[in-house]
Amino acid sequence: MTLTTLAVLVPLLPFLGAVGGLLLGRTAPGFVRPLAVLPTVTAFVLAVVVAVRQGTGPATDAATRLTPTGSVPVDLALHLDGFAVLIAVLVGLVATCVQLYSTAYLRHDPRYASYSALVSLFTAAMFLVVYTGDLMVLLVGWEIMGICSYFLVGHYWETEVARAASLKAFLVTKLGDVPFLIGVFALAADAGTFRINGILTAATHGGIGHPTVVGLLLLAGVAGKSAQFPLHTWLPDAMAGPTPVSALIHAATMVAAGIYLVARLLPVFEASTVTLAVLGVLAAVTMIGSGLAALAQDDIKRVLAYSTIGQLGYMAAALAVGDRGAAVFHLISHGAFKALLFLAAGVVIHAAGTNSLAAMSRMGDLGKRVPDAMWTMGIALAALAAIPPFSGFFSKESVLRAAEHAASGHAEGVPSAVGWLVLVAALITAVLTAGYATRLFLLAFRGQGATAPEAHGREPAVMTVVLWVLAVPTLAFGAVALVPSLLDLPAWLDGNELAPTLVTSILGVGLAVVGILATYGAWQAAAVRRGTPLGAIVTAEAAEEEPALTEAAALQTHEQVYGDVAAAQDPADPGRLLLGPLFGPASHGFRLDALYAALFVRPVLAASGLVRFLDREVVETYVRGAGGLPRLLGAIVRRTQTGNVQTYISVLLAGSVILAVLVAVGA
């Protein structure tokens, strides 16, 4: 079987699995789980085969004309290189783990059939984005992921919080997609093709007429899809979806698509210094802001959500300094340990017996209850904090190395100011990341809050196995990827060196240790100040009322049982001690939602109210008036139609007499 045929089967199999799952979900429920798991597993295996056969050789291209448009044609194109095939392997691995995990996690969910089908469709769309060589086909996968995220985030549609979160995710990402679509058309018009190879050729030869405008339009879509400032606010709220969905969205699909696009079209962005500078500023603000917000969250999944935003900021920062290899390295590394973090969080949530929006300050000593989750999450958090020898250390150091290279003025086409901005922001974020990772581990596994009774029992074996499977790349990928005899990742990407340097390693690890020690010291100080934990009281009451809340029921009761997160949080939280007066604003995401509501939502609602008033009171009044005269005339005419023959003859005679009189007078 040819390489192109294998590559076509990779997105096709999960798509067929999604169609089969939707069609047979009600009539043959016994086929739902096999249709969810087997096509995804097979696609993952084929993605590995494609990666091995493609290797580090020249890119493989194949295309067939999809439709002639009269101007810029659309091709069903395939483009395989080391960059694409490695990301496809990541997508397949995470999707397989999510589908296996979901068979146990949502085993009692009545809508599991539609859920698993949407996950398969989501996976197929991301495979399409990764493998395609045509921007219009990429746009199809891009939008399919958007609608899948809407349905999956709103899986528990009977709850208000899930409905609001799904609508917000859809609208915010669409806000970025509108200028993105304009940018795609403008780019194709300048290059004369939607084919990515043709666009890159035009970009390298100065064929893009307005690179700054095109780059900024594309960045709007990237900011929405990859949750970068200022369009990042949808991602923390998207935690209302099932936890495995969070793992899929955050690790390897939707949010990775924007970073992938910039990496794929990097020469287009490099054609404009302004675009790179804007990308660097957005990345810097995103990294620092998300790190502060994560340190103030009490909800374990919201901590991980802000963490994802920050790590995507690292990838965007690497792209801003022109190093695609470092960005992709961190994308792949982050995908493994972030999927592990979310799936382990699902086990923690279940064991804590609180809710899907699990408050860490109300958790007890869960290490004894779920040792597998504790150890695997500890490994993933160490990778997140960039502690050697975990994979996150190597990939994050590659970003720091790229930033230091640009700051020293050695990155062609990248202003040194952008390099310094990215480097300083990345180092500050390293402290914050280590701090909130340590805080999460301490509160979840060494906390003082009460937990639910032991009635939950042990977690299903498949969930535990998935955690340890993901722990392997979290432990080994970083070091293995840089060993020429094993993987030699630079050869798969652009050939740039990705190994850590002494200076950035000392800075990165040193600052991470500072963050860990500061958070641990604050936690110890909080333990001294803490009397009876507020979290223990609230959780004990909740556990007594709802000893085994399902994820959907927990979403419904979240506001009633727990109230506002910041208000109910333990006042001796280490994050509160570390952030001081910043804690309040950070816990609410610096109130960007309130700002956007004041600047955009309320004016739009007011304008719509004015339009509604004008339509109802002015336009409709005019229409009613215009129709009133014909109705009046019709009523008069209708009254003359009595059906009485005598009346008709009398009127006829009276008219004849009147006419005769008029004629006589006129004569």
Secondary structure as the mmCIF struct_conf table of DSSP 4:
data_model
#
loop_
_struct_conf.conf_type_id
_struct_conf.id
_struct_conf.beg_label_comp_id
_struct_conf.beg_label_asym_id
_struct_conf.beg_label_seq_id
_struct_conf.end_label_comp_id
_struct_conf.end_label_asym_id
_struct_conf.end_label_seq_id
HELX_RH_AL_P HELX_RH_AL_P1 LEU A 3 LEU A 24
TURN_TY1_P TURN_TY1_P1 GLY A 25 THR A 27
HELX_RH_3T_P HELX_RH_3T_P1 PRO A 29 PHE A 31
HELX_RH_AL_P HELX_RH_AL_P2 VAL A 32 GLN A 54
TURN_TY1_P TURN_TY1_P2 GLY A 55 THR A 56
BEND BEND1 GLY A 57 PRO A 58
HELX_LH_PP_P HELX_LH_PP_P1 ALA A 59 ALA A 59
STRN STRN1 THR A 60 THR A 67
BEND BEND2 GLY A 70 VAL A 72
STRN STRN2 VAL A 74 LEU A 80
HELX_RH_AL_P HELX_RH_AL_P3 GLY A 82 TYR A 105
TURN_TY1_P TURN_TY1_P3 LEU A 106 HIS A 108
TURN_TY1_P TURN_TY1_P4 PRO A 110 ARG A 111
HELX_RH_AL_P HELX_RH_AL_P4 TYR A 112 TYR A 131
STRN STRN3 THR A 132 THR A 132
STRN STRN4 ASP A 134 ASP A 134
HELX_RH_AL_P HELX_RH_AL_P5 LEU A 135 VAL A 153
TURN_TY1_P TURN_TY1_P5 GLY A 154 GLY A 154
BEND BEND3 HIS A 155 TYR A 156
TURN_TY1_P TURN_TY1_P6 TRP A 157 GLU A 158
BEND BEND4 THR A 159 THR A 159
HELX_RH_AL_P HELX_RH_AL_P6 GLU A 160 ALA A 191
TURN_TY1_P TURN_TY1_P7 GLY A 192 GLY A 192
BEND BEND5 PHE A 194 PHE A 194
STRN STRN5 ARG A 195 ARG A 195
HELX_RH_AL_P HELX_RH_AL_P7 ILE A 196 THR A 204
TURN_TY1_P TURN_TY1_P8 HIS A 205 GLY A 206
BEND BEND6 GLY A 209 GLY A 209
HELX_RH_AL_P HELX_RH_AL_P8 PRO A 211 LYS A 225
TURN_TY1_P TURN_TY1_P9 SER A 226 ALA A 227
TURN_TY1_P TURN_TY1_P10 PHE A 229 PRO A 230
BEND BEND7 LEU A 231 LEU A 231
TURN_TY1_P TURN_TY1_P11 THR A 233 THR A 233
HELX_RH_AL_P HELX_RH_AL_P9 TRP A 234 ASP A 237
HELX_RH_3T_P HELX_RH_3T_P2 ALA A 238 ALA A 240
BEND BEND8 GLY A 241 GLY A 241
HELX_RH_AL_P HELX_RH_AL_P10 THR A 243 ALA A 251
TURN_TY1_P TURN_TY1_P12 ALA A 252 ALA A 252
BEND BEND9 THR A 253 THR A 253
HELX_RH_AL_P HELX_RH_AL_P11 MET A 254 ARG A 264
TURN_TY1_P TURN_TY1_P13 LEU A 265 LEU A 265
HELX_RH_AL_P HELX_RH_AL_P12 LEU A 266 GLU A 270
TURN_TY1_P TURN_TY1_P14 ALA A 271 ALA A 271
HELX_RH_AL_P HELX_RH_AL_P13 THR A 273 ALA A 296
STRN STRN6 ASP A 299 ASP A 299
HELX_RH_AL_P HELX_RH_AL_P14 ILE A 300 ALA A 320
TURN_TY1_P TURN_TY1_P15 VAL A 321 GLY A 322
HELX_RH_AL_P HELX_RH_AL_P15 ARG A 324 ALA A 352
TURN_TY1_P TURN_TY1_P16 GLY A 353 GLY A 353
BEND BEND10 THR A 354 THR A 354
BEND BEND11 SER A 356 LEU A 357
STRN STRN7 ALA A 359 ALA A 359
HELX_RH_3T_P HELX_RH_3T_P3 MET A 360 ARG A 362
TURN_TY1_P TURN_TY1_P17 LEU A 366 ARG A 369
HELX_RH_AL_P HELX_RH_AL_P16 PRO A 371 LEU A 384
TURN_TY1_P TURN_TY1_P18 ALA A 385 ALA A 386
TURN_TY1_P TURN_TY1_P19 PRO A 388 PRO A 389
BEND BEND12 PHE A 390 PHE A 390
HELX_RH_AL_P HELX_RH_AL_P17 SER A 391 ALA A 407
TURN_TY1_P TURN_TY1_P20 SER A 408 GLY A 409
BEND BEND13 ALA A 411 ALA A 411
TURN_TY1_P TURN_TY1_P21 GLU A 412 GLY A 413
BEND BEND14 VAL A 414 VAL A 414
HELX_RH_AL_P HELX_RH_AL_P18 SER A 416 PHE A 445
BEND BEND15 ARG A 446 ARG A 446
BEND BEND16 GLY A 449 GLY A 449
HELX_RH_3T_P HELX_RH_3T_P4 GLU A 454 HIS A 456
HELX_LH_PP_P HELX_LH_PP_P2 ARG A 458 PRO A 460
HELX_RH_AL_P HELX_RH_AL_P19 ALA A 461 ALA A 481
TURN_TY1_P TURN_TY1_P22 LEU A 482 LEU A 482
TURN_TY1_P TURN_TY1_P23 PRO A 484 LEU A 487
HELX_RH_AL_P HELX_RH_AL_P20 LEU A 489 TRP A 492
TURN_TY1_P TURN_TY1_P24 LEU A 493 ASP A 494
BEND BEND17 ALA A 499 ALA A 499
HELX_LH_PP_P HELX_LH_PP_P3 PRO A 500 THR A 501
HELX_RH_AL_P HELX_RH_AL_P21 LEU A 502 ARG A 529
BEND BEND18 GLY A 531 THR A 532
HELX_RH_AL_P HELX_RH_AL_P22 LEU A 534 GLU A 545
TURN_TY1_P TURN_TY1_P25 PRO A 547 ALA A 548
HELX_RH_AL_P HELX_RH_AL_P23 GLU A 551 THR A 557
HELX_RH_PI_P HELX_RH_PI_P1 HIS A 558 TYR A 562
HELX_RH_AL_P HELX_RH_AL_P24 VAL A 565 ALA A 568
BEND BEND19 GLN A 569 GLN A 569
TURN_TY1_P TURN_TY1_P26 PRO A 571 ALA A 572
HELX_RH_AL_P HELX_RH_AL_P25 PRO A 574 LEU A 579
HELX_RH_3T_P HELX_RH_3T_P5 GLY A 580 LEU A 582
HELX_RH_AL_P HELX_RH_AL_P26 PHE A 583 SER A 587
TURN_TY1_P TURN_TY1_P27 HIS A 588 HIS A 588
HELX_RH_3T_P HELX_RH_3T_P6 GLY A 589 ARG A 591
HELX_RH_AL_P HELX_RH_AL_P27 LEU A 592 TYR A 596
HELX_RH_PI_P HELX_RH_PI_P2 ALA A 597 VAL A 601
HELX_RH_AL_P HELX_RH_AL_P28 ARG A 602 PHE A 613
HELX_RH_PI_P HELX_RH_PI_P3 LEU A 614 VAL A 619
HELX_RH_AL_P HELX_RH_AL_P29 GLU A 620 THR A 640
HELX_RH_AL_P HELX_RH_AL_P30 VAL A 645 GLY A 666
#
